[in-house]
């Protein structure tokens, strides 16, 4: 009887876990969609920024353009991962890619400085001998991404002013197709000079050329700041979409394993229940036979 009750408890707990995993799977799918929409929105915003830069670059002197390469040899890396678990190998992959890429970009560890978005990549970087200078919490929604981006921009400005870091790379996972993703790196600073020249040479899509009244240098700097915001926002949105895609795959695997376990427990419960019923029936039959034999015995005489 105790074994039957233990199986009932196991089936109940496994069923509750199955419901929880299904809920997490649905939430991951919903989150993927909202972060994909955020990526599409920031792409449209980035296109507007490029058009503004194209306008500002028409008469901008060459001396005000970004340098060909960053001054100094210090490199800053910002790694995007997750705060929570159950997201597969996302943190392992992005941290591993970061370590390999930074090993090629800088020969000595003291030339590198790291920051992380997410507690888990920060811990893994520390295990590899790269403690983070700053760790930011992962935004819980699209609405919270802008605040995190603002905090990162403040840190980048501090790196530039206090430590002279002008070369900054972003490392994060990008969605590929469906629930697949892969890690990659993007240079944030210095701004790609070739990209600037390509914008300057791009054909304007209409006959009317926009006019502006701001100082050229101030306008260009403002648009570059918006470009940095857009790049960081895109990195965060892509990373969050990849995290939820990885979590969706993990939840699908967990759901199949739980269903297999639940099927096994149910079958075991039915067998145990049937064995108990059979045993009780045999006991009843044995008792009945014993009682019948007692009544059929002849009376003994002295």
N, C-alpha and C positions, 0 to 999 in steps of 0.2 A: 504493500500500500504506500509505503514511503517513497518507493521508486516511482510509482505513478504520480504522486504529488510533485516530486522533483521534476519529472518530465513536463507536467502541466506548467510549472513555474518557468522552465526553460523555454517552452513554446510561447508563453505570454511575453517574456522578456525579448525573445527573438522577433516576435511580431511587432512589438513596440519599436525595436531597432530598425526593422524593415520600413515602418511608417516614417521614421525620422530620416532615413536615407532617401526615401522617395521625395520627401519634402525638400531636402537639401539639393537633390538633383533638379527638381523643378526651379528652385531659387537660382541655381547656377545657370540654368538655361535662360531664365529671365534676365539675369545680370549680364550675360554675354550679349544679349540683344541691346540692352541700354548702353553698354560701353561701345558697341559697334556703331550705334547711332551717334555717340559723342565723337568718335573718330571721324565719321563722315562730316559732322558739323564743323570740327576744327579744320578739316581739309578745305572746306569752303571759306572759312575765315582766313586760313593761310593764303589762299588764292587772292583774297582781297588785299592782304598785306603785301604780297608780291606786286600787285598792280600799283599800290602806293609807292613801293620802293622803285618801281620802274619809272614812275613820274618824278620822284625826288632825284633819281640818278641822272636825269637828262643833263643837268648843268652842274652836277656836283664835282668839285675839283678832285683830281686823282689823289692828292695828299690826304684827303679825308676818308678814303676807303680803308677797309680793314687791312692789316699787314698780311704779307704772304705767309708768314709763319709766326707762331707765338714766341715772344721773347722769353729767355730762360729755359730751363730744362725740367721744371716741376710740372707734374701732370695730376690733374684731379679727375677722379672717376666717381660717378653716381650710379649706384646699382639699384635696380628696382626689383623687388620680390614680394613676399607676402608676410603678414603678421600671423596668420592662422595656418594650421596644418591641413591635412587631407586634400592637398593639391598636387599630388604626384611628385614628379621630379623637377618641378619648375624651378625651385630655389637652387637645387644641385646643378642644374644645367646652366642657369644664368651666372652663378658664382664661378663654376668651372670655366665657362667661356671668358669671363672677366679676368680670371687669373692668367689664362693663356695669352689673352690679348695684351694685358698690361705688362706681361713679361717681355713681349716683343717691343712695346712702346718705350719702356724704360729699363735700363740695365740694373739699377740699384733700387732697393726698396725705399730708401729714404727720399727718393725723388717722386714717390707716389703718395697721394693722399686720397682717402676713400670716404664716401658718404653712402648711406643706404636708406632706401625707402622700404621699411619692413624690418621687423625684429629678427626674422629667421636668416635673411642674407647677411645681416650685420653679425650674427653669431657665427655663421660659417666663414665669413671673411676673417674674423678674429681667430678662428681655429687654424686658418692658413697663414697666420702671422701678419694680417693686414687689419688692425683695429680701425674702426670707423671714427672719423672726426665728428660726425653728426649722424643721427638716426631719426628718421621721420616716420610717423605712423602712416599706414596705408589708408587712403581715403575709403570710407565705407559706402560712398555713393558718388554719382557724377557731380552732384552739387558741391561736394567737398573737395573736388580736385583742384579748383582754382585757389583755395586757401593753401593747400599743400604746395602748389606751384609758386605762390608768393613767398612762402617760407624758404623754398629752395633757392629762389632768386636772391633773397637777402643773404643766404649763406654763400652763394657764388660771389656776390659783391664783397663780402668779408674775406673770402679766399683771395680775391684779386688785390684788395687793399692791404691786408696784413701779411699775406704770404707770397704775393707776387705770382700767383697761379693764373696763367692766361690760356692754358690748354686744358680743356674740359671735355670728357667723353661720357656719353650716356650708354649704359648697358641694360637691356631689358628684352623680354620675350615678345615676339610679334605673332599674331594669328596668321596662319598660312591658308588653311581651308578647313571648313567644318570645325572640328575640335583640335586640329593639329596646330602646333606653334613651334617656333625655333628662336633661340637667342641671337642677338645681334648687337652691334655697337654703332653709335652715331656721334660724330664730332659736333659738339655744340659750339665751342669757341676754340680758336678764332673763327669768325664767320668765313665760309668758303669764298675766297676772292673770285674764283672762276664762276661760281654761281652768281655772284654780284655782276660780273661782266656779262653773263648770259642774260640776266634780267635787263641790263642796260641796252643790249643789242636786240631784245625781243620786239617784234612788231606790235604796235598798239592796235587793239582790235576794232577801233572805231575811228571816224574822221575827226572827232572832237577830242582835243588833248586837254586834260584837266589842268587847271591853274591853282596855285597855292600862294598864300601870303606869308607863311612862316619862314623863318631863316632856314636855309637849305640844310645846314649841319644839324640844327635842332630837330627838323623834320626827319632826317635820316636816322638820327639816334633814337628818336621815339619809335619809329617803325622797326628798328632792329630790336628794341626791347619787346615789342609785340611779337616779333619773330621768335625770340627766345621763349616767351610765354607759350606760344603756339607749339614749339618743339617739345617743351617739357610737358605740356598738357597732352600732346599726342603720345609721348612715351608712357605717361601714367595710364591713359585710357587703353593703350595696347597691352600694357602689362596686366592691368586688371581683367581685360577680356581673356588674355592667355591664362591667368590664374583660374578664372571660372571655367574655362574650357578644360583645363587639367583636372579641376575638381569634379566636373561633370563626368569625365572618364573614370575617375576614381570611384565616384558614387555608383556608376553603372556596374563596375566590377564588384563593388561591395554588395550591391543589390542582388547580383547573380549568386554570389557566395552565400548571402543570407537566405535566399530562396532555396538553394540547395540544402543548406543546414536545416531550414524549416521543414522541408520535405522529409529529410531524414528523421528529424525529431518526431514529426507527426506519424510516420510509419512505425517508428519504435514505440511510440505511445499506443498505437493501435494494437501492435503485437503484444505489448505488455498487458494492455487491457483485456485482450482476448485470452491471454494465458491466465490472467487472474479469474476471468469468468469461467473458463474451463476448469480451473482448479476448484472454484467454489461449487460448480455443478458436480464434479467428481466427489467432493466431500459430501454433498447432499445425497448423491446416489449411494455412496459407501455407508452413510448413516442409515439410509432407508433400508439397505440390504441387511445391515446389522440388526436393525429393529425388527425386520420381518423374520429373520432367523430366530430371534429371541422369542417371538410369539409362537413360532411353529415347533419349538422344543416340547417333547412329551413331559408330563408331570412326573417327577421322580417319587417313588413310594418307598416307605421304610420297610 
